[in-house]
Amino acid sequence: MVDIHVRYTGGLRCEAVHGPSGARLTTDAPLDNHGRGESFSPSDLVATALGACMLTIMGIVAERHGWDMQGASARVKKEMVASPVRRIGRLVVVIAVPGVTEPAAQEALRKAALACPVHQSLRAEIELPIEFEFGQPVRS
């Protein structure tokens, strides 16, 4: 179990402290929800967690097999919906792995990414299209 302490600091901002490491991050409400949008919003962190988790699990598999994950990246586009309640409606993920071109390795990494704990934890109501681009960097 990991303990994370979150403290409201005012102005629609929170500071979170990761118990094991002491690492800190600040959240801010987004511009479209009364905030200043000067940092990640809490829902941005869900999108961030998904991309980082997928890359991390892919990295574990790649290291085990000696595949080159250097330069791999993920772009996550978060789309909010307002009805019936404000929530994440869609997370579109594009994962680029420039150094992996072998089909068997690509398939193993796809399976690893889709098995990441964050992906497995998200509610069924969130659409989660995932695209993989092997052998090329993420498009802007």
C-alpha positions in Angstrom: 0.0 0.0 0.0 1.2 3.5 -0.8 0.2 6.5 1.3 -0.3 9.8 -0.6 -1.2 12.9 1.4 -3.1 15.6 -0.4 -3.6 19.1 1.1 -5.9 21.9 -0.2 -3.7 25.0 -0.4 -6.4 27.4 -1.5 -7.2 29.0 -4.9 -8.5 25.6 -6.2 -5.0 24.1 -5.8 -3.8 21.1 -3.9 -0.4 19.8 -3.0 0.2 16.0 -3.0 3.1 14.3 -1.2 4.1 10.8 -2.2 4.7 9.0 1.1 7.6 6.7 0.2 9.7 9.2 -1.7 8.5 12.6 -0.4 8.1 13.8 -4.0 5.6 16.6 -4.3 3.2 17.8 -7.0 0.7 20.6 -7.3 -2.7 20.5 -9.0 -4.8 23.4 -10.2 -8.3 23.5 -11.4 -8.5 23.9 -15.2 -9.5 27.2 -16.9 -12.8 25.7 -17.9 -13.7 24.8 -14.3 -12.9 28.0 -12.4 -9.1 27.5 -12.1 -6.0 29.1 -13.4 -4.8 26.1 -15.4 -1.3 26.7 -14.2 -0.6 23.0 -13.4 -2.0 19.6 -14.0 -5.7 19.3 -13.0 -6.7 16.2 -11.0 -8.2 14.7 -14.2 -5.1 15.5 -16.1 -3.2 13.3 -13.6 -5.5 10.4 -14.6 -4.5 10.8 -18.2 -0.9 11.2 -17.1 -1.1 8.1 -15.0 -2.5 6.1 -17.9 0.3 7.1 -20.3 3.1 6.7 -17.7 1.7 3.3 -16.6 1.5 1.9 -20.1 5.1 3.0 -20.9 6.4 1.6 -17.6 4.8 -1.8 -18.0 6.1 -1.9 -21.6 9.5 -1.0 -20.3 9.5 -3.9 -17.8 8.7 -6.3 -20.7 11.3 -4.6 -23.0 14.0 -4.8 -20.4 13.3 -8.5 -19.8 13.7 -9.2 -23.5 16.5 -6.7 -24.3 14.3 -4.6 -26.6 15.1 -0.9 -27.0 12.4 1.3 -25.4 14.7 4.4 -25.4 12.8 7.4 -26.8 9.4 5.7 -26.4 6.6 8.2 -25.6 2.9 8.5 -25.1 0.5 11.3 -26.0 -2.8 11.2 -24.2 -5.7 13.5 -25.2 -8.2 13.9 -22.5 -11.8 14.8 -23.4 -14.2 15.9 -20.7 -18.0 15.5 -20.8 -20.4 17.6 -18.9 -23.5 15.5 -18.8 -24.9 13.9 -16.7 -22.0 14.9 -14.5 -18.6 16.4 -15.3 -16.1 13.6 -15.9 -13.5 12.2 -18.2 -15.4 11.0 -21.3 -12.5 9.8 -23.4 -8.8 9.3 -23.3 -7.1 8.9 -26.6 -3.6 7.4 -26.3 -0.9 7.2 -29.0 2.2 5.3 -28.0 5.3 5.7 -30.1 8.2 3.2 -29.8 10.9 4.2 -32.3 13.3 1.4 -31.5 11.0 -1.7 -31.8 10.3 -2.9 -35.3 10.0 -6.7 -34.9 6.3 -7.8 -35.0 6.6 -10.3 -32.1 8.1 -7.6 -29.9 5.4 -5.1 -30.9 2.7 -7.6 -30.1 4.2 -8.4 -26.7 4.5 -4.6 -25.9 0.9 -4.0 -27.0 -0.3 -6.7 -24.6 1.8 -5.3 -21.8 0.5 -1.8 -22.2 -3.1 -2.9 -22.2 -2.5 -4.9 -19.1 -1.2 -1.9 -17.1 -2.9 -1.4 -13.7 -4.2 2.0 -14.6 -5.8 0.9 -17.9 -7.3 -2.1 -16.0 -8.7 0.2 -13.3 -10.5 2.8 -15.4 -14.3 2.6 -15.6 -16.0 1.1 -18.6 -17.8 4.4 -19.3 -14.5 6.0 -20.4 -13.7 5.3 -24.1 -10.1 4.4 -24.3 -8.8 4.2 -27.9 -5.2 3.1 -27.9 -2.9 3.5 -31.0 0.6 2.1 -31.3 3.2 3.6 -33.6 6.3 1.5 -33.7 9.5 2.7 -35.4 8.6 6.4 -35.3 8.3 9.3 -32.8 5.0 10.6 -31.5 3.3 13.0 -34.0 2.5 16.4 -32.6 
